[in-house]
Amino acid sequence: MKKLCLLAVIALSIASCKKDHQDTPDNQEVITPPKDPLLFGQIWTPNSNGVVTVWNGKTRDTNIVAYKHDGLIVTGFYEKSVVSPGGIAKGIVFYGNEVKDGNGSRLCQFLQQSTPFAESTGRQHDPRYVEWAQGSITYKGDTYIVALGGVPGQRAKSYYYKVDGNTGKQTYHPLAQTPNGNGYGRYCGTEKGLIVCKALSPETKTTFLQVFRENQLINEYKLEIPGYIYIDIENIFARDDDNLIVIIASKKEGTPITGLFYVAINLIDHTIKTYKADMPEVNYHINEGTYVNQKVYLPYYENGVNKCAYVTLEFDDKTNKVISKKFDLPGKAGQPYGLATLVATNGNNVYVGGSQGSFACYWRNDKLVEIDNTGATLSAITKIAVFD
């Protein structure tokens, strides 16, 4: 295995600006100045398919790694602090897979001098071993890269690599094995350890959610909503160490109408409380959201029309109710459909990534921002980040 990976750290300077006193989508008086988000995704052209791309402001970069190497594939990035001549700034590190001679692969971060995560954490593998990331999350500065790996023909193992936000030290942590070796699609950080979840829907009216802290099963929770079918878990957030927020989109039985539900699960006494959000009775989709300052932000789009929005859900302890708000986003004239697929916040500014027609774009608060799609036949955004 080559120990030379790719240089791909971007340091972004911190700028101080005056605070703008304008109304925001959630009607707060003071907001931070809007910024250009960093967008990660892919573009397709007549001569190439799925080229990894980064957009920042008016720039588009399809050569985000510094060295040519046929066996290196960028699949994501995580945020970290970077020491620069101007002080400490936020930056990113790309990660992905290095494939050796078409036989096996290793996860690695793309630095000028680096080693795969497995080698950095003292793990030795069969040359045929294949591993890949299912995603990553940053919690209090530390990054958790949730992964699967194994030898072809055997059930894959679940684990994560933790990257210390201060030292950059990498450690390996096993997770409980899933019955089919297909890992965990939902996870969130807590002070007591990483929460990972696995959902199983044996029939249309019930979903069973298994919740683990690290590699220990906490409990299996039965999720049902009277009058609704297809209990689809869209997001899971930790309200605190012992309370989960589960966001569910479900279909009203006998109709195409979507219902949105905020489910509170206590991991100590195992109680489940379900709250229905006040939403339009139409066929819509909810995608990857975020949880900031006790408020859930969710991207929203309607099926078959160009209607995009983002939704906020906030639990009111005084009334014991969930307050829901929907903020419509403008579409581009002439486009028959649009998608809103991910969201990030910075201060009181909300950034929603998505597309209009076949081309990626984003919204900053209630403004549509087009990005560079020159020469592309299709483009998509798979991650969005906004730096302080």
LINRA-V465447 format. One record per residue. N is the residue number from 0. RES is the residue in one letter. SS is DSSP state (@ for helix, = for strand, . for the rest). PSI is psi in whole degrees, -180 to 180 (999 if undefined). D_CENTER is the distance of its C-alpha to the mean C-alpha in Angstrom with 1 decimal. Layout:
# LINRA-V465447
N,RES,SS,PSI,D_CENTER ; N,RES,SS,PSI,D_CENTER
This chain:
# LINRA-V465447
0,M,.,127,29.6 ; 1,K,.,138,29.6 ; 2,K,.,-3,28.6 ; 3,L,.,111,28.0 ; 4,C,.,-166,24.5 ; 5,L,.,146,23.3 ; 6,L,.,121,23.3 ; 7,A,.,56,20.1 ; 8,V,=,128,19.7 ; 9,I,=,121,19.5 ; 10,A,=,132,21.0 ; 11,L,=,126,20.7 ; 12,S,.,152,23.6 ; 13,I,.,128,23.6 ; 14,A,.,141,25.8 ; 15,S,.,132,27.5 ; 16,C,.,163,28.4 ; 17,K,.,145,30.2 ; 18,K,.,139,28.4 ; 19,D,=,132,28.7 ; 20,H,.,70,30.3 ; 21,Q,.,161,29.0 ; 22,D,.,143,27.7 ; 23,T,.,172,23.9 ; 24,P,.,-29,22.1 ; 25,D,.,25,22.6 ; 26,N,.,37,26.1 ; 27,Q,.,153,26.0 ; 28,E,.,-39,28.7 ; 29,V,.,128,27.2 ; 30,I,=,158,24.2 ; 31,T,.,154,23.0 ; 32,P,.,138,23.8 ; 33,P,.,149,21.2 ; 34,K,.,167,19.7 ; 35,D,.,127,18.3 ; 36,P,.,162,14.6 ; 37,L,=,123,13.6 ; 38,L,=,135,12.2 ; 39,F,=,134,11.4 ; 40,G,=,-147,12.4 ; 41,Q,=,154,15.7 ; 42,I,=,152,19.1 ; 43,W,=,138,21.9 ; 44,T,=,172,25.6 ; 45,P,.,-22,28.9 ; 46,N,.,-1,29.2 ; 47,S,=,153,25.8 ; 48,N,=,130,22.8 ; 49,G,=,51,19.2 ; 50,V,=,125,19.8 ; 51,V,=,132,16.8 ; 52,T,=,146,16.8 ; 53,V,=,133,15.9 ; 54,W,=,139,17.0 ; 55,N,=,110,18.1 ; 56,G,.,-128,20.6 ; 57,K,.,3,23.3 ; 58,T,=,149,22.6 ; 59,R,=,128,21.1 ; 60,D,=,116,21.1 ; 61,T,.,9,21.2 ; 62,N,.,62,22.7 ; 63,I,.,-1,20.1 ; 64,V,.,152,21.8 ; 65,A,.,-21,25.3 ; 66,Y,.,149,27.1 ; 67,K,.,132,27.7 ; 68,H,.,115,27.1 ; 69,D,.,-24,26.9 ; 70,G,.,6,25.2 ; 71,L,=,128,22.2 ; 72,I,=,120,19.0 ; 73,V,=,129,16.0 ; 74,T,=,-13,12.7 ; 75,G,=,-175,10.2 ; 76,F,=,160,10.7 ; 77,Y,=,159,10.5 ; 78,E,=,149,12.5 ; 79,K,=,164,15.9 ; 80,S,=,139,19.3 ; 81,V,=,128,21.8 ; 82,V,=,118,25.5 ; 83,S,=,169,27.1 ; 84,P,.,-27,30.7 ; 85,G,.,1,29.7 ; 86,G,=,-158,28.2 ; 87,I,=,127,24.8 ; 88,A,=,169,21.9 ; 89,K,=,145,18.2 ; 90,G,=,-176,17.2 ; 91,I,=,156,14.9 ; 92,V,=,126,15.6 ; 93,F,=,147,14.7 ; 94,Y,=,166,14.7 ; 95,G,=,-151,15.7 ; 96,N,=,142,18.7 ; 97,E,=,123,22.4 ; 98,V,=,129,24.7 ; 99,K,.,111,28.3 ; 100,D,.,30,31.1 ; 101,G,.,13,29.0 ; 102,N,.,96,29.4 ; 103,G,.,163,26.4 ; 104,S,=,157,23.3 ; 105,R,=,140,21.8 ; 106,L,=,139,18.4 ; 107,C,=,159,19.2 ; 108,Q,=,146,18.1 ; 109,F,.,80,19.9 ; 110,L,.,165,22.5 ; 111,Q,.,-42,26.1 ; 112,Q,.,108,27.4 ; 113,S,.,169,25.1 ; 114,T,.,156,25.1 ; 115,P,.,152,22.7 ; 116,F,@,-39,20.9 ; 117,A,@,-46,23.4 ; 118,E,@,-39,26.4 ; 119,S,@,-27,25.2 ; 120,T,.,12,24.9 ; 121,G,.,25,28.2 ; 122,R,.,133,27.3 ; 123,Q,.,134,29.6 ; 124,H,.,155,28.8 ; 125,D,.,140,30.8 ; 126,P,.,-24,30.8 ; 127,R,.,-6,29.4 ; 128,Y,.,133,26.3 ; 129,V,=,130,23.0 ; 130,E,=,154,19.6 ; 131,W,=,157,16.1 ; 132,A,=,139,12.6 ; 133,Q,=,-6,10.4 ; 134,G,=,-180,7.3 ; 135,S,=,158,7.4 ; 136,I,=,143,7.4 ; 137,T,=,127,10.1 ; 138,Y,=,118,12.6 ; 139,K,.,43,15.9 ; 140,G,.,-20,15.8 ; 141,D,=,143,15.4 ; 142,T,=,137,12.7 ; 143,Y,=,115,12.2 ; 144,I,=,106,11.7 ; 145,V,=,129,12.0 ; 146,A,=,164,14.5 ; 147,L,=,148,17.3 ; 148,G,=,153,20.7 ; 149,G,=,173,24.2 ; 150,V,.,135,27.4 ; 151,P,.,136,27.7 ; 152,G,.,-11,29.6 ; 153,Q,.,158,28.4 ; 154,R,.,133,25.7 ; 155,A,.,151,22.5 ; 156,K,=,149,21.8 ; 157,S,=,140,18.6 ; 158,Y,=,176,17.9 ; 159,Y,=,153,15.8 ; 160,Y,=,130,16.8 ; 161,K,=,132,16.7 ; 162,V,=,114,17.3 ; 163,D,.,128,19.4 ; 164,G,.,-22,18.5 ; 165,N,.,-44,22.2 ; 166,T,.,-20,23.9 ; 167,G,.,0,21.3 ; 168,K,.,139,22.8 ; 169,Q,=,136,21.0 ; 170,T,=,154,21.7 ; 171,Y,=,138,21.2 ; 172,H,=,120,20.6 ; 173,P,=,150,21.3 ; 174,L,.,160,19.7 ; 175,A,.,142,21.7 ; 176,Q,.,137,22.3 ; 177,T,.,150,21.3 ; 178,P,.,-37,24.3 ; 179,N,.,6,23.3 ; 180,G,.,31,21.5 ; 181,N,.,11,18.2 ; 182,G,.,-160,16.1 ; 183,Y,.,128,13.3 ; 184,G,.,-12,10.3 ; 185,R,=,137,9.5 ; 186,Y,=,156,10.0 ; 187,C,=,153,10.5 ; 188,G,.,146,13.0 ; 189,T,.,168,16.6 ; 190,E,.,-27,19.9 ; 191,K,.,1,21.2 ; 192,G,.,170,18.7 ; 193,L,.,131,15.4 ; 194,I,=,129,15.0 ; 195,V,=,148,14.1 ; 196,C,=,150,14.8 ; 197,K,=,129,16.5 ; 198,A,=,143,17.7 ; 199,L,=,129,20.9 ; 200,S,=,93,22.6 ; 201,P,=,-22,26.2 ; 202,E,=,175,27.3 ; 203,T,.,-21,26.2 ; 204,K,.,-2,26.9 ; 205,T,=,139,25.3 ; 206,T,=,135,22.1 ; 207,F,=,127,22.4 ; 208,L,=,115,19.5 ; 209,Q,=,130,20.1 ; 210,V,=,126,18.8 ; 211,F,=,145,19.3 ; 212,R,=,116,19.4 ; 213,E,.,-120,19.3 ; 214,N,.,17,21.7 ; 215,Q,=,127,23.6 ; 216,L,=,127,23.5 ; 217,I,=,-52,23.6 ; 218,N,=,166,24.4 ; 219,E,=,127,23.8 ; 220,Y,=,134,23.5 ; 221,K,=,120,24.9 ; 222,L,=,119,23.2 ; 223,E,.,146,25.5 ; 224,I,.,108,26.0 ; 225,P,.,131,29.6 ; 226,G,.,-1,30.0 ; 227,Y,=,149,26.6 ; 228,I,=,169,25.5 ; 229,Y,=,76,22.4 ; 230,I,=,86,20.5 ; 231,D,=,121,16.9 ; 232,I,=,116,14.2 ; 233,E,=,-37,11.2 ; 234,N,=,151,9.5 ; 235,I,=,130,11.0 ; 236,F,=,153,11.6 ; 237,A,=,114,14.5 ; 238,R,=,-37,17.1 ; 239,D,=,-169,19.1 ; 240,D,.,-30,20.1 ; 241,D,.,13,21.7 ; 242,N,=,126,20.1 ; 243,L,=,148,17.0 ; 244,I,=,121,15.8 ; 245,V,=,121,15.1 ; 246,I,=,123,14.3 ; 247,I,=,133,16.4 ; 248,A,=,131,17.3 ; 249,S,=,159,20.8 ; 250,K,=,132,23.8 ; 251,K,=,125,27.0 ; 252,E,.,129,29.5 ; 253,G,.,5,31.7 ; 254,T,.,167,29.7 ; 255,P,.,2,26.7 ; 256,I,.,135,25.7 ; 257,T,=,138,22.2 ; 258,G,=,140,22.1 ; 259,L,=,131,19.3 ; 260,F,=,140,19.6 ; 261,Y,=,114,18.6 ; 262,V,=,123,19.7 ; 263,A,=,123,20.6 ; 264,I,=,124,21.3 ; 265,N,=,122,23.5 ; 266,L,.,-3,23.2 ; 267,I,.,-56,26.8 ; 268,D,.,-4,28.9 ; 269,H,.,26,26.4 ; 270,T,.,150,27.1 ; 271,I,=,126,24.9 ; 272,K,=,131,25.1 ; 273,T,=,132,23.8 ; 274,Y,=,132,23.7 ; 275,K,=,129,23.7 ; 276,A,.,147,22.2 ; 277,D,.,99,24.7 ; 278,M,.,159,23.4 ; 279,P,.,146,25.4 ; 280,E,.,78,26.8 ; 281,V,.,177,25.4 ; 282,N,.,105,23.2 ; 283,Y,=,171,19.7 ; 284,H,=,144,16.1 ; 285,I,=,138,13.1 ; 286,N,.,-155,9.5 ; 287,E,=,118,6.0 ; 288,G,.,-168,7.3 ; 289,T,=,161,8.0 ; 290,Y,=,115,11.2 ; 291,V,=,128,13.7 ; 292,N,.,49,17.4 ; 293,Q,.,17,17.8 ; 294,K,=,135,16.3 ; 295,V,=,133,13.5 ; 296,Y,=,130,12.2 ; 297,L,=,132,11.5 ; 298,P,=,148,11.8 ; 299,Y,=,138,15.0 ; 300,Y,=,150,17.3 ; 301,E,=,151,20.6 ; 302,N,.,127,21.8 ; 303,G,.,1,24.4 ; 304,V,.,167,24.7 ; 305,N,.,73,23.2 ; 306,K,.,108,22.1 ; 307,C,=,158,18.7 ; 308,A,=,176,17.8 ; 309,Y,=,154,15.5 ; 310,V,=,141,16.4 ; 311,T,=,142,16.8 ; 312,L,=,130,17.9 ; 313,E,=,127,19.8 ; 314,F,=,129,22.1 ; 315,D,=,109,25.6 ; 316,D,.,-29,27.4 ; 317,K,.,-40,30.8 ; 318,T,.,-9,30.8 ; 319,N,.,40,28.6 ; 320,K,=,160,26.7 ; 321,V,=,124,23.3 ; 322,I,=,123,23.5 ; 323,S,=,140,21.5 ; 324,K,=,142,21.6 ; 325,K,=,130,20.7 ; 326,F,=,110,20.7 ; 327,D,=,145,21.7 ; 328,L,=,141,20.6 ; 329,P,.,147,23.3 ; 330,G,.,166,23.5 ; 331,K,.,133,25.3 ; 332,A,.,135,28.9 ; 333,G,.,-8,29.7 ; 334,Q,.,126,26.3 ; 335,P,.,-19,26.6 ; 336,Y,.,159,22.9 ; 337,G,=,159,19.6 ; 338,L,=,143,15.9 ; 339,A,=,115,13.3 ; 340,T,=,-15,9.9 ; 341,L,=,160,7.3 ; 342,V,=,148,8.6 ; 343,A,=,158,9.4 ; 344,T,=,156,12.8 ; 345,N,=,110,15.6 ; 346,G,.,-128,18.6 ; 347,N,.,11,19.4 ; 348,N,=,138,18.0 ; 349,V,=,130,15.2 ; 350,Y,=,124,13.4 ; 351,V,=,123,12.3 ; 352,G,=,146,11.4 ; 353,G,=,-144,13.3 ; 354,S,=,159,16.7 ; 355,Q,=,118,20.4 ; 356,G,.,-127,22.2 ; 357,S,.,6,21.2 ; 358,F,=,136,19.9 ; 359,A,=,149,16.7 ; 360,C,=,-178,17.0 ; 361,Y,=,164,15.5 ; 362,W,=,136,17.0 ; 363,R,=,110,18.0 ; 364,N,.,-116,19.2 ; 365,D,.,21,21.6 ; 366,K,=,132,22.2 ; 367,L,=,130,21.1 ; 368,V,=,118,20.7 ; 369,E,=,146,21.5 ; 370,I,.,173,20.5 ; 371,D,.,110,22.6 ; 372,N,.,26,22.8 ; 373,T,.,128,26.3 ; 374,G,.,-5,27.5 ; 375,A,.,146,24.4 ; 376,T,.,-16,24.9 ; 377,L,=,146,21.2 ; 378,S,=,157,17.9 ; 379,A,=,147,14.2 ; 380,I,=,131,11.2 ; 381,T,=,-10,8.0 ; 382,K,=,147,6.5 ; 383,I,=,139,8.3 ; 384,A,=,144,9.9 ; 385,V,.,128,13.2 ; 386,F,.,148,15.8 ; 387,D,.,999,18.6
